[in-house]
Amino acid sequence: MASTRDIRRRIKSVKNTRQITKAMELVAASKMKKAQAAALAGRPYAELMAKMLGAIADRVEEAQHPFLAKREIRTRGIILITSDKGLCGPLNSNVLKVVTDIKSPAKYAVIGRKGTQFIARTHRDLLADFPANDRTSFADIKVVAEFMVKQFLEGVVDTVEVIWPRFRNTLVQAPTVMTLLPLTSVKDVIADLRSDAGLEATTTAAAKTAQNQMLFEPDAASVLEAILPLYINRELFQHAIDAKASEHSARMVAMKTAKDNATKLLGELTLEYNKARQAGITQEILEIAAAQFAA
């Protein structure tokens, strides 16, 4: 049995660990709520963009836009979103398992240090890496989106896909793969935007009439040319916020589990300390009694 001094040291160490993990749990919970609020704040923007694209869809020839043109896929372009920091359970490892399963030629742009380290360690083709800041701003994500769009238009990659941990709820963050480019059709883009905005997929007759009354300057094709890059930027920003909410929720759960384990261990150590202390007292009483009997 360990000495009471050693047990006291372990108890003190476990108490400090429990205090740290509890503080990290509270911080992660606060950041998760902010990330969820940021994701919901983009709904009005998505709704308005869906209305505008709905008005444009019937007035332009989709095949004219390079984002909608079909091409043979030789090299996939993948934006991988991970975290900069650890202590978030299996979140990053689950996302990286998806990358491991990719056998076709691919080039990567990575958001987050964990993903960058994995791509470098596995000798995959890294185009660029970007930090995953706690406060995900649209300007930061726009740089990533524009970089990958440029690679797509120049023919360096034939797709632009996103792999990120989709936030389902506090306990579930599912690794997800989504193709941003090439777009299948404007109608699918509208459906995605309406889904992001929490709207039904169908459009009422009154809404269609209002859309048909919209006027576009200089023309609908030019407006479509400007809107589709905004759509790509917005979708990637939405996924980045989603990944940040997943990170904070996973870290909150991991820290709560660590805190609970520390509390359980503390109880076991306290019981062991009391037993050792009681055994020491009993031994001292026996030694005193034996000395008196010998005298």
ABEGO torsion letter per residue (X at the ends): XBBAAAAAAAAAAAAAAAAAAAAAAAAAAAAAAAAAAAAAAAAAAAAAAAAAAAAAAAABBAAABAAABBBBBABBBBBBBBBABBGAEAAAAAAAAAAAABABBBBBBBBEAAAAAAAAAAGBBBABBBBBBABBBAAAAAAAAAAAAAAAAAGABABBBBBBBBBABAABBBBBBBBAOBBABAAAAAAAAAAAAGBBABBBAAAAAAAAABBBOABAAAAAAAAAAAAAAAAAAAAAAAAAAAAAAAAAAAAAAAAAAAAAAAAAAAAAAAAAAAAAAAAAAAAAAAAAAAX
